Amino acid sequence: MQVARSDPPADTLSTPAGRPRSGIQVPERPDLALGVVLVGELAGSAFTKSQWLIERDGHYIQVPELVYRTVEYANGERTPEEIAGLVTGATDWTVTAEHIQQIVSTKLIPLGIIRPVTSSGSVPPVPRPMAASPLLLRMRKQVLGPRAIEAIAGVLQFLYAPVVLIPLLTAATLAQAWLYFHHGLAASLRDFAYSPGAIGPVLGLLIASMLFHELGHASALRYGGGRARSIGVGLYVIFPAFYTDTTDGYRLGRWARVRTDLGGFYFMLLFALAIIQLYFVVGQEWVLAAVLVIDIEMARQLIPFIRFDGYWALTDLLGIPDILTFMKSTLLRGMQRRSMTVGWPELKPWARPVFVAYMLLTTPILTLLVLMLFVRGPLLFSALWSALGVAQERLGQAWVNGQGGHAMAAGVQLILLVAQAAGLSYVVYSVLRGLFRGLWRWSQPSTRRRLASLAVSAVAIGLLASYWNSSLGLASGGAPQGVQTFLVSQRNHVQGPVSYPQSPPVGGNHSPILQNCGFYRTPVENEHAVHSLEHGAVWITYRPDLPAGDVAALRVLAQRMSYVLVSPFPDLPTPVVASAWGRQLQLNSAGDPRLDQFLRAFRRGSQAPEHRGGPCTGGLGSPER
């Protein structure tokens, strides 16, 4: 994954800076704060009035011309009266000293553009103009600094010269057409599937193509006259991501920015072209599978609804530096029954329908993704927890066996899984914080609204906590009526079939390989399922003639909760039987409420010998997803 922009420019009008902070007064002679640089007019803007950019500590702030001119004339030597006279002479506005003082106190000081003066003479900390968003890159770690990037991009920028770009792009397109329409991928995928050593090189080529992708952004920016600040890795939503900080591109014109956005795709096409040439040299079909993986990654990067490369290309083509932020503010102002143009620059006539179409398409998609996050979140956390157990087990085994390479790979996997769990937690927190903050702001005008918002928040938190608690099985209750208890005296790993006293079995000697938890439409071997029970799983078996509705309910249950194994079982005494280590419950239907009680009591319960840390993945079987 690649994110090709550091931070979009914040807009002073979208920043909560309506009042000067307590203890801060307007300086007698306003002066710029350290790290503030005037950039100039934003080229290719979709707004009817020109927008201007100010850089502060490497971050860009979008302002209207009146604010920009105020900053331009604030040099620490002029009073507000003198600044007002210069702004009036340079623009179409008639500005007074009071206007300048208001702009400085409500906008420029809170944004850290003008150096503030407090009653104590100290300078207060300056907040960033942008609020945290779950769709921004986090936990960045620089891999290449500006010097190294400049040296590499300075060499590779020639690839953007038209005399070089057009032939190479043509060759890459023809090579892709040859692969998909003449040669085909059937033999390549079959060779990849049956070559055990192929997955490592293919993944290595994919990672190398992603790094080359980032150099494509940096080289395109260098060709246009800008400089990339860094290339590194970070966490985007919940996945590790490469990134290139091309924030300097805001200094460039529209088409130079678009070229920078699309430069990564161009370099990935060149990388794929090189792989196809490698195929003709080595003659190994599986090599071409890497081209398919790279093409899938490029297609994913074109998604314009989150901040991938396709999003940045769209925003630069349209001329709105950060269309998601602009859309959010537009929706909030509409909910507050305020004019959508109040406080925001107005869009040009041609840009309005494009923006409205994007908003109408993106809003339901992002809303659906948020809903899926809360509905499927418990399943994601359960899957991550299971994967963490597997990675921890592999790391321990590799360490004990002295397999340094395998231990390192397992350690990297463990770190990535922890990062994903942390990222998912942060996304959930950010979404909830944004929703409750918005509800709290809506309630400010009246006591009735305040009480309503508190009631809605309390009910929402209660329902969400109850749902997640139930889905994750955090609150275990007592055993339901009808549970049979059996003494299990042996649990050795054995080869071959085992004769169990219960049917389905509830424990005993078992296979060294467990059955992966999940839903199966065909019976599974007892010996593998018992190994899963040893790790704390609940095995739900059902008669093959169970009604389709009940089967569907069990399938949802297995997909929603970890450590649940569901499979058909012939000759059951009742339509459904739930089994845990040493425990069993016979049920007449999947809708019997005692099934949920059984899961709460015994899923990863203390009755299982390895209920702490024993995974229910990494074994045998491919359950339905």
Secondary structure, DSSP 8 states (H G I E B T S, - for coil): -EE--S---EEGGGSS--S--TTEE--SS--B-TTEEEEEE-TT--BSS-EEEEEETTEEEEEEHHHHHHHHH-SSS--HHHHHHHHHHHSSS---HHHHHHHIIIIITTTTSB--EETTS-------SS---TTS-EEEEEEE-HHHHHHHHHHHGGGGSHHHHHHHHHHHHHHHHIIIIII-SHHHHHHHHT-TTSHHHHHHHHHHHHHHHHHHHHHHHHHHT-----EEEEEETTEEEEEE--GGGGGS-HHHHHHHHHHHHHHHHHHHHHHHHHHHHH--GGGGHHHHHHHHHHHHHT-TTTTSHHHHHHHHHHT-TTHHHHHHHHHHHHHTT--TTTTS--B-TTHHHHHHHHHHHHHHHHHHHHHHHHHHHHHHHHHHHHHHHHHHHHHHHHHHTT-HHHHHHHHHHHHHHHHHHHHHHHHHHHHHHHHHHHHHHHTTT-HHHHHHHHHHHHHHHHHHHHHHHHHHT-S-----TT-EE-------B-SS----SSSS--SSSB-SS-B-SEE-SS---HHHHHHHHHTT-EEEEE-TT--HHHHHHHHHHHHHSSSEEEEE-TT-SSSEEEEETTEEEEES-TT-HHHHHHHHHHTT-TTSTTTTT--S-SSB---B-
